[in-house]
Amino acid sequence: MSYDVVSFGGDRRPRWSAWAAARRWPLVILAGVVAALVGGGYLLGRPPEPSPPPDAPFPQADGVQITLCPDSGDSCEPGTPEQAVAEARKVPELTSVTLVTGEEARRRLYDAIVTREPQSPEEARYRSLAYPPHLRAGLRGPADLETVRRRLAGRPGIGRIFLTWPDFWAGKAQVAVALCAPRLASSGTCGTSYATRAQRDAVFALLREQDGVEEVFLEDRPFALRLARHRQPHLRFTLGQFSETLYARLDDPAKARAIAQAVVRQPGVAWARLVK
């Protein structure tokens, strides 16, 4: 005996549900592809964008740099570098006082800057820059700066005293690529205007293509302005003083120079440096 079962809709499955159930795994794969495309910025032809700067607090001042007299050109009590070191080491608010020679200061800059061509006039200019010796020391805290200045005022060999700051990008990126701005008109391929959006996108795309680049960040001009005001709140900065800078985080810091050299010749690039 057979029965005809009459349903009033409570157990009926819509046709599309049965169709989807039969194709479950292809649909799961398709959904994953769509999500990846949207997340990567490819949907509707939109290119990917650089990441914003990492969400991290701005670093605090951690030391001082002291110019030497008479090499600093300031009105101060002349003295030898050895006298300046001895005077600075008497100040309890200072730690690890060291003398940085002019040759060492030039080498530090030259090692960080990436030039467009080996043995170029640009490289020769960096090699020929003259740097006077100076002192560097740790500081117990930024609030101790004025105490240090009072203790060292008029001491032999001591010139001006400045706070030094850790690089915000240290440990977060290994390559910095500054884009053109009016204040950088004499640098690289820059004219007297800012790098265009197309130039920035091209440099960003080239960075992403390099072996070992894990992420590219954009430090825009408002962020650079905030960072400068954090470091030197007594100075009056304006947005027009700053350029955009792309920062690349690498899987291996040893690749940094090669990656910087790959992009430093691009239109819209003012300079490139290694982040130490």
N, C-alpha and C positions, 0 to 999 in steps of 0.2 A: 504494500500500500504506500502510496506517495502522497505528499502534502504540498500544496502551494503556499509558500510563506509570503504573507503580505507585510511589507514594511511601511511605516509611516514617517520614515526619515531619521529616526533617532540613531540608527546604526549605519546609515548610508555614508560611505566615504566619497567625497567629491572626486570627480575624475582627475583633477590636477594632483590630488594627494596620492592617488594610486600611481600616476605617472612619475611623480617626484620620488616615491618610495622605490620604484623600479630603477631609478637612475641616481640613487643616493650618492655614491662615491664620485661620479663625474661632477655632480653639483657641488660637492664639498671642495673638490679641486678648483672648480671655476670660481667659487667664492673666495678661496685663498688667493688666486691670481688677481682678482679684482681688488681685494684689500691691499695687496702689495703694490699694485699700480697706483691706487689712490694715495697710499702712504709715501710712495716714491715721487709723487708729483707728476706722473706721466699721463694720468687720465685727462682727457680733453686737451692734450698737447702741452700741458704745463710742465716746464722743466723743473728739476729738483732745485731746492734753495739751500744756501749755506745755513748751518745751525746758528742760533743766537749764542752769545757768550755763555759759558757755564754759569749756573746759578751758584755763585760763591761770593763770600764777602771780600771786599777790597782789602789788600794786605796793609798792615801797619808799618810805619817806619821802624827799621831795625838797626840803624847805624848812622854814622856821620862820615862826611868827606871833608878834609881840612886842607885848604890850599897853603902853600908854603911861601914865606916872605924871605927874600924879595922877589922870588920867581912869579908870584901871583899878580904882581903889578899893583897891589893894593898899598895903601898907606899903613904900614905896620912895622913892628920892630924886627929888623933883619936878624937872621940867625941861620945856622946850618940845619940840614935835615935831621941830623942826630940830636941837636938841641930840641927841635920840635917834637921828635919822638919821645924824648925824655920828659918834656913838659906835659905831653898828652897822657903819658903813663902815670902821672901823679894824680890824675883826675879819677876819683872812684866811680863816677858814673859811666866811664868808658871802659870797654873790654877789648882785648885782642888788638891793640894798636899796631899797625904795620905800615911800613913805608912802601909806596908803589912808585917805582921808577917811571920816567917818561917812556922808556922803551917798553916796559911791561904794559903801560896804559895803551900805547899804540898797538901792541900785539893783540891785546884783548879786543880792541875795536876791529882790527883787520881780520881776526879769526872769525868774528861774528858776521861781518858784511860779506855778501855774495856778489861779486862783480860779473858783468856780462861776458867779458872775454879775458882769458888769462893774459897777463902781461900787457893789459890795455892801459891807455893813459889814465883811466879811472882808477885802476888798481894801483898804478904808480903814485897817484895823488894820495890815496889812503896810506900807502907805505911811507910817503914823505911827510905826513902830518907830524908836527912837533907837539908833544904833550909835556908840560912841566910835571915834575914829581909831585905827589901829594900823599897825605895820610888817609887811611881808612881805619875805622874802629867800630866796634859794636857799641850799642847804646842800651842802657837798662830799659828805657821807655821814652817815647816822644816828648813827654812832659819834662824830661831832664835836659832838653836841648838848651834852654836859657841858662840853666845852672852851668852847663859845660862852657857856654860862651862867656859867662862872667868869670869862671875860673881861669880861662885861657886868655882873656883879654890882655893885650900888651905883652904877652910872653914872647921870648925870642923865637923867631922862625914861624910863628903862627899867623896865618892869614884869616880868610873867611871860613866859616863853618856851615855846612849844609847837611840837612837830613838826607839819608839814602833809603830807598824803598825796594823791597823785593818786586820782581816783575810779576804782575798779575797772571801772566800766561805761563810762567815757569811751572813745569809739571803737567800742564794742560795741553800744550802744543809744542812742536819742535821747529816749525818754520813760520816766519811772518813775511807777508807780501803786502807792502804798502802801495795803495793805488794813488794815482796822480791827484794833486790838488794844487790850487794856485800858489801856495807857499812852497811847493816842491817843483816849481817850474824849471829849475836847473838840473833836476834829477832825471836820469834815464831817458825815456821817450816822452816825457811830460811836456805839454805846452803850458798855457796859462789858465787852464780850466780843469775841472774835475774829470776823472775818468768817467766814461759813459757807462750806462747800464749794460750795453752790449759788450763793452770791453771787460767789465767786471764778470759778467756771465762766462765769457770766454776763458778768463784766467781761472775761475772757479771750476769750469769743466775740465781744463787741462790739469789742475791739481788733482781732481778726483780720478783721473786716468792713471796717475803715477802709482807705480808699485809701492805698496806699503802705507798709502794714505788711508787712514781709517775714518776720519771725519774732518770736515772743513767748517770753520766758524767764521762769522763776519762780525768784526768790531766796527759798528757804524759810528758816524761822527758824534751823535748824542752820547753814546757809551764812552767814547774817548774823552769827550768833554767832562763827563761826570768823574772819570778816573783822574783827570788832571786836577779838577777842583778838589777832589779828595786829598791828593798829594800836596797841593799848594793852595789852600783856601784863601790865602792873603793876596793872591794874584787874580787879575781880572781876565779870564779867558773868554773867547767867543767861539761860536760853532764854526765859523769860517777858518779858524786856525788849524782845523784837524782834517785828516783824510780818512777814508775807509781802509781797513786792513783785513786781509784774509789770513787766518791762522790754520795750519794743518797739523792734526795729531797723527803720529805715525806709529806703526807697530814696532819700529826699530829706529832709535835716534841716529844710528850710523848712516841712514839713508838721507838725512836732512839736507846736506850740501848738494847732493845730486838733484834732489827734488827742487830745491831753490833755484839751481842753475837752469832747470828745465822751464821755469816760468819767468825768470827775471828779464828776459828779452822781449816779453810780450807787450804789445801796445797797451798803454794805460797803467803800466807798472812803474812806480818811482824807484823802488829799491826792494831788496829782499835781504833777510838776515836770519841767522840761526838763533833760536830761543834757548838760552842756557839756564 
